[in-house]
Amino acid sequence: MLIPERHQTTGLKRKINTSTSTRKKSKVQHHSLESLPWKSVSRPAETGLGGDDGILDLEEVDDVEVVYEQTDAGRVVTFNVLTAQSQDSEQVKGPETSPTDVDSPDAVAADVEDQDTLLIEPFDSQTLLPDWNSYSLHPRLLRSLHAKQYLSPTPIQSKALPFAMTNRDVVGVAETGSGKTLAYGLPILHYLLSQAQPSRKTKRRIRALILAPTRELALQVSSHLNMCLHAAEAAVKPEAKDTAIPDRTKSKKHKDKGKETENREQAESTLATPKRPPLVSIAAIVGGMSTQKQHRILDRGVDVLVATPGRLWDILEDVGVMDDDLAKQIKSLKFLVLDEADRMIEAGHFAELEHILRLTLRRSREDEIEPEFNDMGDVEEDLVEGKDDMQTFVFSATLSKDLQRNVKKRTRPKGAWNNKNKTSSTLDDLLLRLDFRDPEPEVIDISPEGGIVSSLKESRIECLSAEKDVYLYYFLLRYPGRSLVFLASIDGIRRLMPLAELLGLKAFPLHSQLEQRQRLKNLDRFKSTPNSVLLATDIAARGLDIPAVDHVIHYQIPRTADAYVHRNGRTARAMRRGFSMLMCAPDERRVVRALLGSLGRQDTDIPEMSIELSLLDKLKARVQLARKIDSAQHKIKKDNHERNWVKEAAEAMEIELDSDFMRPVPLRSIAGSEDEQDRPTKHKAKKQNTKTAALKAELKQLLSQPLIAKGISTRYITSGSRPIVDDLIAGEYHEAMLGMKKAEAGSDLIAHKPKTTKIKEELEEEEWAGIGS
Ligand SMILES: Nc1ncnc2c1ncn2[C@@H]1O[C@H](COP(=O)(O)OP(=O)(O)OP(=O)(O)O)[C@@H](O)[C@H]1O
């Protein structure tokens, strides 16, 4: 029997599988749902729970007996967790005993049993992965790398691993999408796997803390590291899986009943084999997650915690009281990682980050701090001081050269923590406050000149701000693919979304005012929809590893040179090709120049895109119509909202509204004899609706018309100034734009021609006009 339950606050869905098995079981009574051994459920697409259900996570618990008791205090419900008696008694005692659950949405446990299988299966890493051989990685990791076909380390991985694997601190700077996560992740997992205690009896302590600036990045990092533990199992055990979960459709066809029973018994015994705690558990704690869930993660114990500084600090200092146990765990870390460190300062996490980092200081450094500044709340006197062997990894695609030099030279001012400006505001300050244990942290900078990845093609379009919608629409139609469009504000996204919808584009928004699960859902939809558009603010600029983003479009220019580099980094990842387009209005040109200047480049280094102007005009008509519809719809919504508000307010105050307010439309008003202004609201609304419907029909008609470039004859395909017959035969014709060849965005660029002085002067004037306007 299944008892489904929905946790509204968390977007978490759970089901309790009550036991029907006749095996001899022992019972452990639980009084709260929270203490049950929940485990995350994978949601394959075929179950219909593939993520489009708006649920952040799905959890289930097996073998639970739900008992209702009538007591003096009323009806009480308790839960008996049934456990096979043969099972290791450790399994039912506490947090560690829960089967394979690491309580992360994507957490997949690497249990001891799998570990055994993995080690028994022959795997010749010398032959299969010669390029990874010199790092002596744990066999489980090697298998995963092979399963993922990561046949050789990326440059940042091959440079960082020798240091990171030998207790050194590493500051790594490498281009976007170059595999930095595994550059620090592999050494951590290697260490933890090598130290793993299969029959541990105590709660695990956090040994690696990875801080990331955004929720999405934190979840992605935890998922990426979990993949590293899990990929090997998937590759090694397909037959084992077949046995464990018998395919009922296949067994129906099975003629030999005896054989089927044997198979099933074998499978059941495999299923009944007790699952043991994971060797290494990785979990993420981010904003938007329910407090119960994050407490459960921490109560159970986790080896690798990936967190956003804001949320971690919230938990550490819940209602002003320090969580001593968690603080102690952070004080005894073996690994501290700052991923996208520079972004963490931009994201306004500086204070929280600073507080967390302070916990990782060694006593010798702590003593340098003024007593009042050292007051971290109710921290016990006997706190474990920051461990001497902690390794620190700082990774980003953009870290200033000055900063790298400072870290290398250790020119940290003595008593940096005692700075009277207690909250410093730059990354330099932050890094100088890190207590690297390594006297000389290894700084590896292999970022490309100007921050631009070699497999990326850049371009720009110069147009007026008001024309950006049309140019964007042109681009999206002309170059189908997955396009990530960056805007400077949430309002901009809210304005573009309905336009995109009306024009038939598959667009999804991503910004900080969306609920967490909505953000993840939109990301998932973008990932799984070919030819889709993600309209995003800069929360999507850093670290997100969305596979196959074909184009990055800077609809509004980035605020900083780093933002330009990181936004571009969402495409052209892992040596794939990518394309970026900067839309630059006259009043933005100056900023763009300065921005590129700080990367040692000129705006003229970026070629312009060629545009088929005859098509652009046709698209203009569509966009204008869509805007009209949008503003009409907006007006209807606004009127309805106001009417409802007045109605609700009147009801609340028990006032009767004037009957005209909701009066049915009188005939004479329909006939048009009444003054427009005096007509009842309902009639106005009806009129607006009709107008909008007419506009929509007009747009529908426009959208259905083929877009034909100038000089194309559709009647005589061999004639016209641009005969299209050859393209049609070769199958190279553009499906949405007749007369255009199918092409990649990067193939339509115009090489820069130096401008004559006269044109230059005109442009300068236009710029100033732009600023004025
Ligand atoms: N050795 C490898 N071989 C092939 N692909 C790899 C390897 N290591 C990582 N990858 C893949 O490269 C992609 C980018 O990795 P990752 O997200 O770690 O990049 P990053 O450098 O952190 O990027 P960003 O700076 O944008 O955060 C991922 O999809 C990852 O799976």
PDBQT file of the ligand as one rigid body, heavy atoms in Angstrom, charges set to zero:
ROOT
HETATM    1  N1  LIG A 801      38.719  15.283 -18.345  1.00  0.00    +0.000 N 
HETATM    2  C1  LIG A 801      37.603  15.610 -18.969  1.00  0.00    +0.000 A 
HETATM    3  N2  LIG A 801      37.361  15.182 -20.213  1.00  0.00    +0.000 NA
HETATM    4  C2  LIG A 801      36.219  15.542 -20.869  1.00  0.00    +0.000 A 
HETATM    5  N3  LIG A 801      35.249  16.324 -20.351  1.00  0.00    +0.000 NA
HETATM    6  C3  LIG A 801      35.452  16.798 -19.106  1.00  0.00    +0.000 A 
HETATM    7  C4  LIG A 801      36.618  16.473 -18.347  1.00  0.00    +0.000 A 
HETATM    8  N4  LIG A 801      36.514  17.085 -17.140  1.00  0.00    +0.000 NA
HETATM    9  C5  LIG A 801      35.349  17.751 -17.145  1.00  0.00    +0.000 A 
HETATM   10  N5  LIG A 801      34.698  17.583 -18.312  1.00  0.00    +0.000 N 
HETATM   11  C6  LIG A 801      33.399  18.173 -18.712  1.00  0.00    +0.000 C 
HETATM   12  O1  LIG A 801      33.629  19.540 -19.046  1.00  0.00    +0.000 OA
HETATM   13  C7  LIG A 801      32.480  20.317 -18.749  1.00  0.00    +0.000 C 
HETATM   14  C8  LIG A 801      32.877  21.577 -18.001  1.00  0.00    +0.000 C 
HETATM   15  O2  LIG A 801      33.384  21.245 -16.725  1.00  0.00    +0.000 OA
HETATM   16  P1  LIG A 801      33.240  22.240 -15.466  1.00  0.00    +0.000 P 
HETATM   17  O3  LIG A 801      31.824  22.608 -15.237  1.00  0.00    +0.000 OA
HETATM   18  O4  LIG A 801      34.001  21.639 -14.354  1.00  0.00    +0.000 OA
HETATM   19  O5  LIG A 801      33.987  23.525 -16.038  1.00  0.00    +0.000 OA
HETATM   20  P2  LIG A 801      34.490  24.830 -15.271  1.00  0.00    +0.000 P 
HETATM   21  O6  LIG A 801      35.900  25.034 -15.672  1.00  0.00    +0.000 OA
HETATM   22  O7  LIG A 801      34.195  24.709 -13.819  1.00  0.00    +0.000 OA
HETATM   23  O8  LIG A 801      33.578  25.947 -15.944  1.00  0.00    +0.000 OA
HETATM   24  P3  LIG A 801      33.108  27.382 -15.351  1.00  0.00    +0.000 P 
HETATM   25  O9  LIG A 801      34.308  28.255 -15.191  1.00  0.00    +0.000 OA
HETATM   26  O10 LIG A 801      32.184  27.908 -16.371  1.00  0.00    +0.000 OA
HETATM   27  O11 LIG A 801      32.464  27.087 -14.042  1.00  0.00    +0.000 OA
HETATM   28  C9  LIG A 801      31.560  19.420 -17.929  1.00  0.00    +0.000 C 
HETATM   29  O12 LIG A 801      30.470  19.043 -18.727  1.00  0.00    +0.000 OA
HETATM   30  C10 LIG A 801      32.409  18.243 -17.572  1.00  0.00    +0.000 C 
HETATM   31  O13 LIG A 801      31.639  17.094 -17.467  1.00  0.00    +0.000 OA
ENDROOT
TORSDOF 0
